[in-house]
Amino acid sequence: MTLVIVTGGSGKLGRACIKDLLDHGYNVVNADVAPPAVELCPFVQVNLTDLDRTIELLSGMEWYHNRGVDAVVHLAAVPMPGVVAISEVFGINTASTYNVFEAARRLGIRNVVWASSETLLGLPYKDPPPYLPVDEDYPARPETAYSLSKAVGEEIARQFCRWDPLLKIACLRFSNVMDPAEYGQFPSFDPEDRKFNLFGYIDARDGAQAVRLSLEADIKGAEVFVIANADTVSPTPSLELAQQYFPGVPFKRKISGHETLLSIDKARQVLGYSPKHSWRPA
């Protein structure tokens, strides 16, 4: 049975990932600074800004589970701008990402999935995007210490995969992670407040699907994927939203209905990703 370490497994997305992996037959360990509210799998408390402790975590599973670690899902991070001081956001996120990648490389763990962020696409869009729907093709536009830490993390991933051609790192640019319990808020969202991320979201369960598919995907090196749900948070059609809040921005392809403005085409084509959930009534 494949053994996967999920860092940040006590958080919103982490909980969904652990449940999804367990439901699909994986052996899972949660590594986090905070204990989970409900323990779905073995838990190890760890500070990933300590390289030696990170190496100990990934190698220590051999005695704990009588086998080595097969893959790492690295979700642990300061989750958003404004939670701690700016310097700490950048330092914690960059150091922990480097340490997880380095520990995996040293230990021969060559299957890594890492939570990058939609913020690299230019959020909060003080300057409009070059086109819609936004995708992985245009250069990163970090605007905060948080998004800059994610841009650095993607570059670290590319260089580590250059050093080790057998290493695979899927960098998932997650949209705003939501639980189904939060869906009731969506109809009351002010579009002015949600244009910061092109009205996007990712249901934690669909985020978990993307993580699992990335673990199973036959990809090489460092690959970046935008991960969002298939629709927006708004009851207003997407073309109307774009014309009102991003006038003059060209469309790379046609969109219809409430289709997301965060392109998930690459994730669909390469990973087989297919969002199963929506806040809209079936």
N, C-alpha and C positions, 0 to 999 in steps of 0.2 A: 504494500500500500504506500503510495507516494506521501512523503512527509513534507509539509509546507509550513514555514514560519511566517506568520502574519504580524508585522510590526504595526503598532497602532490599532490592534484588534479590538480595543475597548471602545473605540469611537463609533460614530454613526455608520460610516461606510465599512469600517472594520468588522463590526458585528454582522452586517449583512454578508460580507465576504466569508467569514468563518462559517456561518450557517449554510451558505451555498456550497462551499467546498466540502463540508461534512455531508451534506445531502447528496453529493456526487461521489462519495466514497474516498475522499482524501483524509489523511491523518493530519491534524492541524495543531499548532501551538501558537498561542497568543503572547506576543512580547510587547509590553507597553509600560509606561511610567505609572499608569493608573490601573488599578484592578477593574475588571469588568463588572457591570451591574449584575449580570447573570453569567456564570461561568459555563460556557458551552464546550470548552476544551481546556487542556492544561494551560496554565498561565505562568509566565515568567516576568518578573518586574525588572526593567533594565533601562538605563540611560544610554541611548545610542550615540551621544556625543563623545563617549569614551570608547576609543577604538579597541583597546584590549578587552573591555567588557563585551563589546559587540562580537569580537572573534570568539570569545569564550562562550557566548550565547549560541552562535551558529555551530561551533564544534562540540559544545557540551550536550547537544541533543543526541549525540551518538551513545553516550552512556545512559541518557535519560530514556531513550526509546530503543536502545540496542541497535541503532542504525544511524547512518548519516542523514543530513538534510538534503532533500532533492531540489527544493526551490524556495525562493524568498519573495514574499509580497510586502513591499516596503511602503506603508501608508503613514507611518508615524511622522508628524511634523507639527509645528505651530500652524493651526488649520486655516488661518485667515489673517489679513492685515488688521492691526489694532489690538490684538490680544495681549502682546507684550511689547517692550521697547523695540524700536525699529532695528537697532543693532543686534538685538537678541533674535529677532525673527530671522534675519539673514544668517547669523552665525549658527543658530541651532539647526535650521533646515539644511544648510550647506554641509555642516560637519557631519550630521547624522546620515545624510545621503552618501557622502564620500565614504564614511566608515562602513556602511552596509555593503556598498559596492566593493570596497577593498577587502572586507572580510570574506565575502562570497568568492572573490577572485583567488584569494590565498587558499581557500579551502576547496576550490574546485567545484563550487556551486555555480552552474552556468545558466540557470534559468531564473531570471529576476523580472518581477513586474513592479513598477514604481509609479506612485501617484504624482504626476506633474500637475499642471493646472491650466484651465481655460484663461487665466489672467495673463498668460504669455501672449495672447492674441491681441492685446492692447487695452484691456479693461482698465479703467471704466470708460474708455472711448471718449476722452476729451477731444481727440481727433478721430474722425470716423474711420472705419476699416476701409481698405482699398477696394473691397468688393464683398458681395454677399452671395451665398452663405460663406462664412469664413471657414478656412480649412488649414491644413498643415503646410501649405505651399509657400506662404509668404513669411519673411523673416520675423522672428520673435520681437515683440514690442513691449517689454516689461516696463511698468510705470510705477512700481512700488518695490520696497525691499523684499516683500513676499514674492512677487512675480520674478524679481531679479534672482532670488534664491532658486527658483524653479528653472530659470534660463541657465544658470550655472550648473544645476543638476543635470539638465539635458546634455550639456557639453561634457560634463564628467562622464556620463553614460557613453557618449560617442568615443571618448578617448580610451576608456576602459575596454570597450569592445575592439578598438584598434589594437590595444596591447594584447588582448586575448581574442583571437578570431573565433573561438568556440563559445564565447560568452554571448548570451542573448539578454537584452534589456528592453522590455516594452515600456515606453514612457506614455502614460495615459493622462491626457489633458482633460481631467474631469470638470464638468460644469458644476453648478451649485447643487450640492448633495441634499436631497430631500427624503424624508420618511413619509409614508402614506398618511400618517397622523397630521402632517402639515398641509395636506391637500385642501382642507377646508379654508385655508387662508388665501388661496390663489385667486378666487373671484374678486377679492377686495384689494388686490395689489394695484398700486398706482403705476401705470406704465412708465411714468417719468422716473420712478424709483427703480424700475426693472430694466431700463434700457442699458444699464451699466454692463450687463453681460448678454445683451441681445435677447433678453427675455427667456434665457435658457435655464434648464435644470436637468438633473439626473436623479432618477429614483434610485435609492441605495441598492435595491434588488437588481436593477439593470446594471448599475455600476459593478456589482458583484459578478454578474454574468460576464461582463467585459474582462474582469480580472481573470476569471477561470479560463475563458477562451484564449486570453493572452498566454497563460501558462501552457496551454495545449497547442498553441499555434506553431507552425513550422516557419519561423522567421529567423533571420540572421542579423547579428549586430544590434545596434540601437535603432529602434523604430518608434516614431511618435504617432499617436492617434488621438483625435478629438473624440471624447465620449460624452454624449448627451442623450436625452430622450428624443423621440421622434417629433415631438411637438413643443410648443412654447408654454409659458405660464399664463398666457393671456387669452381671453375669449375673442380678441380682435384678430382677424386674419393676418397672417404674417406679412403679406405684401403691403397691406395698409399700414402696419406698424413700421415697416422699413421706409415707406414713402413719407410718413409723418415725422419719424425721429432721425432718419438718416437720408434726407433728401439728396438726390443726385448720385448716391453710391450705386455703381453698376452691379448687375446680377451676373454671376458666373454661369448660372444655369437657371432655368425656370423653377419656381416654387409654387406650391398650391396649398390652399386651406390654411391650417395652423402649423405647417411644417417648420421644424427648427431652422433657425438662422445660423446654427453651429453645425457645419457639415459633418455628418457621420458616415459619409460615403466610403472613406478608406477603411474604417473599422468594419463596415458591412462586408466589403469586398475581401479584405485580407484576413480578418478574424472570424467572419461569419456572425458578427454581432447583429442582434435584432431585438430592439427594446420591446419588452412584453407589457409594460405598465404605462398608464397615463392617469393624470388627475381628472380627465374628462369622463363622464359617464359612458359606459360601453354602449 
